[in-house]
Amino acid sequence: MNATTAEETMAIGVSLPTVAIVGRPNVGKSAIFNRIVGRRQAIVEDLPGTTRDRLYSVAEWRDSRFRVVDTGGLDEGDPGSYPELIRRQVEIAVAEAALLLFVVDVKDGVLAGDRDVADILRRTRKPVLLVANKVDTPNREEDVLQFYELGLGEPLPMSAQHNAGISDVLDRIVQNLPAHEDATDIETLRLAIVGRPNVGKSMLLNAILGEDRVVVSAEAGTTRDAIDTPFEFEGRQLTLVDTAGLRRPGKVRESLEHHAAMRARHALERADTAIVVFDASEGITAQDTHVAGHATKAKTGIIMVANKWDLVAGVDSAEFEAKMRHRLKFAPWASFRITSALAGQGVTQLLREAVRVCDERQKRIDTGQINKVVQRAMAERPPAMMKNRQLKLLYLTQPSVAPPLFVFFVNDASLVHFSYRRYLENVIRENFGYEGVAIRIAFRSRREKA
């Protein structure tokens, strides 16, 4: 069993057949998801309702590729409660699925909730594989037979915890998948939506996609998993990653939230551009700068997004931006946009800016041109003497992009003062752009290898 990387997943696109994993809460759906995709992508905790949103990935088995969707647990509840919201998420996942993996818990036996789920799945008239999970001992194997009463065919025994029976389940999956043709590889741009809890990240994602893609609730911390969603915008292939709210480490108490925060930081590391969302009505707080700091360390592009602009009345947007930028002195190059996810304001402009920032990360400057510009700047403002010696530039090159890396070959790298490093970075930005893009600058002494 092999899982593709996130980049390969998005390059494959949405043409692959989709397998949706559904069932009651806490029957082991996320553990099975992780076994299928071959890595610990979904958060797994012994708590009902851990997975609330649809979590996508791509798996490969016996030369077949397919998308896998992990969904929130189905349960009855009052309208507006999490069970009701989760139910809607599952219904959407079921609607787009070619095959349904119905997971039950052999330890619990057949419960009323299982019968309700079975009724829903039968009405879809889609192929269903019934998986009896948690068959952790030989004594449990006979208990699998009771699930025949659900009327969905032969139950497949497995233990996600002990990785038993997964091969049989995968064999049955590929046998029941419809034929498909892989799409040709296309370039995709990855956008990570990050921010502290309850600033409107999920609502912004839903506004971008025009559908209820993730659970949106007024309760802080609704989103726990990082959720990849590929889509097309003005002819470009993009992927949105909605992530759990990031907080300072001292405020992350529960293990579940800790894992979610780690997942969000991992999403930043594999993103092209970070959309750092903050609440316009509150301004940029210390926690917001902490989140932006994670993005700068990851060397992504950064767009600071003032969301909930509908809550701000009578404020000049230019003055507001200037005030907010004063709190981002460590990243003055960051891009800035204003949105109202609730009203749909500024969403298209944000996406256009995200595409531009991603393209800027890929920009490569001609070696001769950049050497001429930097040499002239150093002549106009020579570096200060250090240890009775002066820094001299031999030549400059850009060996890589995304993020852009500029290597200065000098007589002695120890002569570079941090203020002069910042000056040289500003020279590059003033002459060649890179607005919204983190760039890397390295110095190599003449005696050092490149």
Number of C-alpha atoms within 10 A of each C-alpha: 14 16 20 16 13 17 15 15 23 25 20 23 21 16 12 22 22 24 25 27 28 28 28 24 23 22 22 26 30 26 23 26 26 21 22 24 24 16 12 13 19 26 18 19 15 9 10 14 19 20 24 26 28 25 23 23 25 26 22 18 17 10 8 15 23 26 22 26 26 26 29 30 27 27 19 15 13 9 9 10 11 22 20 16 23 26 19 19 23 24 17 17 24 24 12 13 20 20 22 24 25 23 25 30 24 25 15 10 15 18 12 10 16 21 15 16 19 18 14 13 21 14 8 13 8 14 17 21 21 25 27 26 28 22 24 18 9 8 8 15 15 11 17 23 16 12 24 13 11 18 13 17 12 16 21 20 26 24 21 22 14 12 13 17 16 20 15 12 20 17 12 13 20 19 11 14 18 11 10 12 9 13 12 9 11 12 14 22 21 27 28 31 28 32 30 26 21 21 25 25 29 25 24 24 22 20 20 19 17 10 11 16 22 23 19 21 17 9 9 14 17 19 26 24 27 29 25 22 22 20 17 11 13 9 7 12 18 21 24 22 25 29 30 31 25 26 18 13 9 6 10 15 9 8 10 16 21 18 17 23 24 14 21 26 21 15 26 27 18 15 27 28 30 34 30 24 29 28 24 21 15 12 16 20 14 11 16 25 20 16 22 25 15 18 26 20 11 21 23 28 33 28 26 25 25 24 28 23 21 15 11 14 8 5 9 9 13 9 10 14 16 10 13 18 19 12 16 17 11 13 18 12 21 21 20 19 18 22 23 22 22 15 13 16 17 16 20 15 12 19 17 12 17 25 20 15 24 26 17 22 25 16 16 16 17 10 13 11 9 20 18 12 14 19 17 12 15 17 9 9 11 14 19 14 12 12 7 6 12 15 19 18 19 14 16 21 16 17 13 15 16 22 20 21 18 22 17 22 22 21 19 18 19 12 20 18 15 9 10 16 15 12 16 16 16 14 17 19 15 11 11 15 14 24 20 26 30 24 21 16 14 13 21 18 17 15 11 12 7 12
